[in-house]
Amino acid sequence: MALTLRIADIPAGDRVEFLHDAVRNHVLPVEMTFTPDPADIRVDLRVSQAGPVNFSSARSSANALHRTPALVRRDHVPQVFLAVQVAGTTIVEQAGSQAVLRPGDMTIYDSTRPYTVQNRGETELHYFRVPRNALALPQRRLDPLLGVRIGADTNPLAAAVSSFFTTLARTSALDRPDAADTVAVPSVQLVRALLAVHAGADGPAAEPLDASLTLRVQQYVRDHLHERDLTAARIAAAQHVSVRHLYATLAREGVSLHASIQQQRLEECRRDLRDPRLAHLAVATIGSRWGIVAPSHFGRLFKAAYGTTPNEWRRGGARAVDAPDA
C-alpha cells in the first residue's frame, strides 16, 4: 500500500522533524538540510513497499540528503538506489564520483558508504531501492557505477528504464499490494539490465538483459504507439536483438507483438473518440493519430474488437465490448 505524505498539512515548526522521521522510517536513515528556511520547505513524498523492494517519489523545494559515515556504520542490509530525475537538477555524489542529473537522467548509489543528494531548487525524482544482493551483479561491476550519470546518450536502455519507472510512479498500480508485488521482480530485472549494459555485459551480467526484454519491449511500444513505423525490425533494433530473438522471447511470454500493438492502438482510439476535447477531429483522423492510417481498415478493426463502428461508439449509440486479450 502506498503512503502519501504532504508537508503542507504539517505545522511549520514540526516539518523538518516530521520529514526526517518519514524518510528514516520508510526509506533510509539520512541527515537532511534545507534552504533557505526550513519552515518554508515544500515536499510531497509517496512511498510504496513490495516485499524487499521500495518505491518512493518526492517533489520538493531545495534540500540535501546526507548519508553520513556514522549512519553507514550502523548495522543494516546493504541497499542500492536507482534515482530517476523527472524535473529540476539534482547532484548525487558518492565514491569520488558526481552525477549531475537533469530530466530523464539516472544514477545509482548504495547505503554502504557515504553519499550526498543535493536537490537544487524545485525537483521531482523517483527512487527505486532494492537489496544489493537481489541485483545479482558482481560487486566489481557495480562499484564503478556509483554516482555516475546514466542517460540516453550513455546507455541505450536509459530512455526505456526512465520511462518505465516514471510511468509506474504516476499510476495507481503501487496502491494495490497485488499489483505492486507483481511488478517488483521485473523492476529488479530492468535495473539489472540497465546496469549490466553500463558495466559491459558478459557472463552472469548478461542474463538480466534477456530476462527484461519483454518488459522493455512493452514499454517501448507504449512510448511509440502513435508512430506509424512501429515495426518488429525497429523494435528489435532499439533493444539490440534480432527480430527472430525478439519474437521467440515474446512467444515464451505468451505475447503477440502485432496483436498487442493493435489492441493498444484501438484502446487509445476508443478513448479519444469519447473525448469531448477531440470532437472536432474526424474519425479517420483519430485512427491516423494512433498509427491506423486507412479509414476502412480502422473501421473493420474497431468493429471486430468492440462490436460497434467508430462512429457509433463516438455517438454513444452502442456500448463497445472489451477487447480480447492479445
ABEGO torsion letter per residue (X at the ends): XBBBBBAAABBAAAAAAAAAAAAAAAABBBBBBBOABAAABBBBBBBBBBEABBBBBBBBBBBBBBBBAAAAABBBBBBBBBBBBABEBBBBBBGGBBBBBBBGBBBBBBAABBBBBBBBEBBBBBBBBBBAAAAGBBAAAAAAABGBBBBAAABAAAAAAAAAAAAAAABAAAABAAAAAAAAAAAAAAAAAAAAAAAGBBEAAAAAAAAAAAAAAAAAAAAAAABAABBAAAAAAAAGBBAAAAAAAAAAAGBBAAAAAAAAAAAAAAAAAABAAAAABBAAAAAAAAGBABAAAAAAAAAAAAGBBAAAAAAGABBBBBBBBX
